[in-house]
Amino acid sequence: MNVLIRPKMLKGDVIIPPSKSLSHRAIIAASLACGTSVISNVMYSKDIIATIEAMRACGSHIIEQKDSLIITGSEVKRINNIIDANESGSTIRFMIPIALVNSEPITFTGKNNLVKRPLDTYFEIFDKQKIEYTKGDDYLPLTVNGGIKPGEFNIRGDISSQFITGLLYALPLLDGDSIINITTPLESKGYVDLTLDMLKKFGVCIDNNEYKTFYIKGNQKFMPTNYQIEGDFSQSAFFLVAATLGSDITLHAMNPNSHQGDKKILEDIKAFGGKIDFQNDTIKASHTKTCGCTIDFAQSPDLGPALSVLASLSDGTTEFINASRLRIKECDRITCMKDELNKIGANVFEKPDGMTFKGVEFFEGGVVDSHNDHRVAMALAMASTRCKKPLKIINAECVSKSYPNFWEVFESIGGDVEYEK
């Protein structure tokens, strides 16, 4: 599906959807608890459905209601010997060690760019622990024959924190204590904090030594817990950027005390000179003439697409640094955002681990491609508000990966959208 957007400023209230990061973590924790938990404020995006099905494959009983889940967890079993992560990087990287708490053979599959997203960290563990595995020409499909064992794990801190989260969920269930050593400075600390906080809520304790070493007691039990998912700061970024560029949007269902790493969007917009008002659970960004600055993406790579739009329209020069992990998402978000924004009149230059922007006042409009990346599609939608002519986005249905009703919400606040099949 393609969308043709006629440029208009947006106006209205948006209830931000629940955090995808917290949803994955809560569903997994509840599924590992022996007892029944209720997870509320759930949105059934493709990524979340992938994690629900993965936990069912590992023995949990999950009842889907309109916007909540009733989960009766269990020890890790083999109900299904195939786990299909679809396109979800969180699902595949969280589930590999969790599923391997059980030593029976299992195959992990995925679709599109997920099959190429690196899993070398786990292959190194398999080799060290003499766990048999075979893989396809890319990383998936992956078949593993053998269970993970407690011990000492050396993990780089400058790769995806998803590997660390997967181990933090699995290792407490093993019959023995473990240690995770972070061998380089840890990036994406915010995501690790989300994991540690969720584990604590479900009764699992991890000893964190300044993010350098994690000590994990074995034979721990997850305890059933009712949990409500808070609003997603990574999704709020698109609307906050649009508001800073001139739209009048008020966001609701946000937690001012959130541990989400993508809460950094508030600091980043202020770095451009933007203004943010956060009261209770409501955020509002004001229309501001923004200026170039330097933004560090070491802790928040998912903010890259939205902030690329703001940087392109800010006076002067903006530098994105420590952004190499943007290249290993659903697409190479550095090259992709450079190419698509330049098509409509931006001045963007890429570097191996970052981007440089020379600000323009408006975009021209034209035809751009989402590259089947949900965040790219949503970022380009917000770019339309500052286009002189209509903007067509190719493959716009990819928003369903994280925000199934995005286009409906976009229209509800004044977006003028024509759908093309």
Residue pairs with C-beta under 8 A, 6 or more apart in sequence:
1 395
1 396
1 397
1 419
1 420
1 421
2 392
2 393
2 394
2 395
2 396
2 419
2 420
2 421
3 381
3 392
3 393
3 396
3 407
3 417
3 418
3 419
3 420
4 390
4 391
4 392
4 417
4 418
4 419
4 420
5 381
5 384
5 387
5 390
5 391
5 392
5 393
5 415
5 416
5 417
5 418
6 390
6 416
6 418
7 365
7 384
7 385
7 386
7 387
7 388
7 389
7 390
7 391
7 416
8 385
8 414
8 415
8 416
9 246
9 247
9 248
9 385
9 414
10 239
10 242
10 247
10 248
10 249
10 385
10 410
10 413
10 414
10 415
11 247
11 248
11 249
11 413
11 414
12 248
12 249
12 250
12 412
12 413
12 414
13 249
13 250
13 251
13 252
13 413
14 239
14 249
14 250
14 251
14 252
14 409
14 413
15 231
15 251
15 252
15 253
16 231
16 232
16 235
16 236
16 239
16 251
16 252
16 253
16 254
17 43
17 231
17 232
17 235
17 403
18 41
18 42
18 43
18 229
18 230
18 231
18 232
19 229
19 230
19 231
19 232
19 233
19 234
19 260
20 43
20 45
20 47
20 48
20 90
20 232
20 234
20 235
20 402
21 90
21 191
21 194
21 232
21 234
21 260
21 262
22 194
22 198
22 229
22 230
22 232
22 260
23 39
23 42
23 43
23 48
23 51
23 229
24 47
24 48
24 51
24 90
24 91
24 94
25 165
25 194
25 195
25 198
26 39
26 198
26 227
26 229
27 39
27 48
27 51
27 52
27 55
27 62
27 69
27 71
28 51
28 55
28 94
28 98
28 169
29 37
29 169
29 198
29 199
29 201
29 202
29 204
29 222
29 225
30 37
30 39
30 60
30 69
30 71
30 73
30 202
30 222
30 224
30 225
30 227
31 55
31 58
31 60
31 62
31 71
31 73
31 74
32 60
32 73
32 76
32 98
32 169
32 173
32 202
32 222
33 71
33 73
33 202
33 203
33 221
33 222
33 223
33 224
33 225
34 73
34 74
34 75
34 221
34 222
34 224
35 72
35 73
35 223
35 224
36 70
36 71
36 72
36 73
36 224
37 70
37 71
37 73
37 224
37 225
37 226
37 227
38 68
38 69
38 70
38 71
38 226
38 227
39 68
39 69
39 71
39 226
39 227
39 228
39 229
40 67
40 68
40 226
40 227
40 228
40 229
41 67
41 68
41 228
41 229
41 230
41 253
42 48
42 67
42 68
42 69
42 229
43 67
43 403
43 404
44 64
44 404
45 400
45 401
45 402
45 403
45 404
46 86
46 87
46 88
46 400
46 401
46 402
46 404
47 86
47 87
47 88
47 90
47 91
47 401
47 402
49 86
50 84
50 85
50 86
50 87
50 88
50 91
51 88
51 90
51 91
51 94
51 95
52 62
52 64
52 69
53 83
53 84
54 83
54 84
54 85
54 91
54 95
54 99
55 62
55 71
56 62
56 79
56 80
57 78
57 79
57 80
57 81
57 82
57 83
57 99
58 76
58 77
58 78
58 79
58 83
58 95
58 98
58 99
58 102
59 74
59 75
59 76
59 77
59 78
59 79
60 71
60 72
60 73
60 74
61 71
61 72
61 74
62 69
62 70
62 71
62 72
63 69
63 70
63 71
73 222
73 224
75 101
75 173
76 98
76 99
76 101
76 102
76 173
77 102
78 102
78 104
78 106
81 104
81 105
81 106
81 107
82 106
82 107
82 108
82 109
83 91
83 95
83 99
83 106
83 107
83 108
83 109
84 109
84 110
85 91
85 92
85 95
85 108
85 109
85 110
85 114
85 140
86 110
86 111
86 114
87 110
87 111
87 112
87 113
87 114
87 330
87 401
88 110
88 114
88 401
89 114
89 117
89 160
89 162
89 329
90 162
92 108
92 110
92 114
92 117
92 119
92 140
93 119
93 122
93 160
93 162
93 163
93 165
93 166
94 162
94 165
94 166
94 169
95 108
95 166
96 108
96 119
96 122
96 142
96 144
96 166
97 122
97 148
97 166
97 167
97 169
97 170
97 171
98 166
98 169
98 170
99 106
99 108
99 144
100 106
100 131
100 144
100 146
100 147
100 148
100 170
101 147
101 148
101 170
101 173
101 174
102 147
103 146
103 147
105 143
105 144
105 145
106 143
106 144
107 141
107 142
107 143
107 144
108 140
108 141
108 142
108 143
108 144
109 140
109 141
109 142
110 140
110 141
112 330
112 372
113 330
113 331
113 372
114 140
115 136
115 138
115 139
115 140
115 141
116 138
116 139
117 139
117 328
118 139
118 159
118 328
119 135
119 139
119 140
119 142
121 155
121 156
121 159
121 163
122 163
123 133
125 131
125 148
125 153
126 132
126 133
126 144
126 146
129 146
129 148
129 149
129 151
130 146
131 144
131 145
131 146
131 147
131 148
132 144
132 145
132 146
133 142
133 143
133 144
133 145
133 146
134 142
134 143
135 141
135 142
135 143
136 142
148 170
148 171
148 174
149 174
149 176
150 171
150 174
150 175
150 176
150 177
150 178
150 218
151 176
151 178
151 179
152 178
152 179
152 181
153 167
153 171
153 178
153 179
153 180
153 181
154 181
154 183
155 163
155 164
155 167
155 180
155 181
155 182
155 183
156 182
156 183
156 184
157 182
157 183
157 184
157 185
157 186
157 187
157 211
158 184
158 185
158 187
160 188
160 325
160 328
161 186
161 187
161 188
161 189
161 191
161 192
161 195
162 191
164 180
164 182
164 192
164 195
164 214
165 191
165 192
165 195
167 178
167 180
168 180
168 192
168 195
168 196
168 199
168 206
168 214
168 216
169 195
169 199
171 178
171 180
171 216
171 218
172 199
172 204
172 206
172 216
172 217
172 218
172 219
172 220
173 218
173 220
174 218
174 219
175 218
175 219
176 218
176 219
177 215
177 216
177 217
177 218
178 215
178 216
178 218
179 213
179 214
179 215
179 216
180 213
180 214
180 216
181 212
181 213
182 211
182 212
182 213
182 214
186 192
186 211
186 212
187 298
187 299
187 322
187 325
188 261
188 298
188 299
188 300
188 301
189 211
189 261
189 299
190 259
190 260
190 261
190 262
190 263
190 264
190 299
190 300
191 261
192 211
193 259
193 261
194 259
194 260
194 261
196 206
196 208
197 259
199 205
199 206
200 206
201 225
201 227
202 222
202 223
202 224
202 225
203 220
203 221
203 222
203 223
203 225
204 220
204 221
204 222
205 217
205 220
206 214
206 215
206 216
207 214
207 215
207 216
208 214
209 215
230 253
230 254
230 255
230 258
230 260
231 251
231 252
231 253
231 254
231 255
231 281
232 260
232 262
233 254
233 258
233 260
233 262
233 263
233 264
233 265
234 260
234 262
234 265
234 302
234 303
234 375
235 378
235 402
235 403
236 251
236 254
236 265
236 283
237 262
237 265
237 303
237 306
237 307
238 306
238 378
238 379
238 381
238 382
239 247
239 249
239 251
239 382
240 249
240 251
240 265
240 266
240 269
240 276
240 283
240 285
240 306
241 269
241 285
241 306
241 307
241 309
241 310
241 379
241 382
242 249
242 382
242 385
243 249
243 284
243 285
243 286
243 287
244 269
244 272
244 274
244 285
244 286
244 287
244 288
244 290
244 310
245 287
245 309
245 310
245 313
245 382
245 385
245 386
246 287
246 385
246 386
247 287
247 385
247 413
248 287
249 284
249 285
249 413
250 282
250 283
250 284
251 282
251 283
251 284
252 281
252 282
253 281
254 278
254 281
254 282
254 283
255 281
256 278
256 280
256 281
261 299
261 300
262 300
262 302
262 303
264 299
264 300
264 303
265 300
265 303
265 306
265 307
266 276
266 278
266 283
268 295
268 300
268 303
268 307
269 276
269 285
269 310
270 276
271 293
271 294
271 295
272 288
272 290
272 291
272 292
272 293
272 310
272 311
272 314
272 318
273 288
273 289
273 290
273 291
273 293
273 314
274 285
274 286
274 288
274 290
274 310
275 285
275 286
275 288
276 283
276 284
276 285
276 286
277 283
277 284
277 285
277 286
289 315
290 310
290 313
290 314
290 315
291 314
291 315
291 316
292 311
292 314
292 315
292 316
292 317
292 318
292 319
292 357
292 359
293 314
293 318
293 319
294 318
294 319
294 320
294 321
295 307
295 311
295 318
295 319
295 320
295 321
296 321
296 322
297 303
297 304
297 320
297 321
297 322
297 323
297 325
297 326
297 354
298 322
301 323
301 325
301 326
301 329
301 333
302 329
302 375
304 320
304 323
304 326
304 333
304 334
304 337
304 375
305 333
305 337
305 373
305 375
305 376
305 378
305 379
306 375
306 378
306 379
306 382
307 320
308 320
308 337
308 341
308 348
308 355
308 357
308 379
309 341
309 379
309 380
309 382
309 383
311 318
311 320
311 355
311 357
311 359
312 341
312 346
312 347
312 348
312 357
312 359
312 360
312 363
312 383
313 359
313 360
313 361
313 362
313 363
313 386
314 357
314 359
315 359
316 358
316 359
317 356
317 357
317 358
317 359
318 356
318 357
318 359
319 354
319 355
319 356
319 357
320 354
320 355
320 356
320 357
321 353
321 354
322 353
322 354
323 334
323 353
323 354
323 355
324 352
324 353
324 354
326 332
326 333
326 334
327 333
327 334
327 335
329 373
329 375
330 371
330 372
330 373
330 374
330 375
330 376
330 398
330 401
331 371
331 372
331 373
331 376
333 373
333 375
333 376
334 350
334 351
334 354
334 355
335 350
336 371
336 373
336 376
337 348
337 355
337 376
337 379
338 348
338 349
338 350
338 355
340 368
340 369
340 371
340 376
340 380
341 348
341 363
341 383
342 348
343 366
343 367
343 368
344 363
344 364
344 365
344 366
344 368
344 383
344 387
344 391
345 360
345 362
345 363
345 364
346 357
346 360
346 363
347 357
347 358
347 359
347 360
348 355
348 356
348 357
348 358
349 355
349 356
349 357
349 358
350 356
362 386
362 387
362 388
363 383
363 386
363 387
363 388
363 391
364 387
364 388
364 389
365 384
365 387
365 388
365 389
365 390
365 391
366 389
366 391
366 392
367 391
367 392
367 394
368 380
368 391
368 392
368 393
368 394
369 393
369 394
369 395
370 376
370 377
370 380
370 393
370 394
370 395
370 396
370 398
371 395
372 395
372 398
373 398
374 398
374 399
374 400
374 401
374 402
374 403
375 402
377 393
377 395
377 396
377 398
377 399
377 406
378 399
378 403
378 406
380 391
380 393
381 393
381 396
381 406
381 410
381 415
383 391
384 390
384 391
384 415
392 420
396 407
399 406
399 407
403 409
407 415
407 417
407 419
410 417
411 417
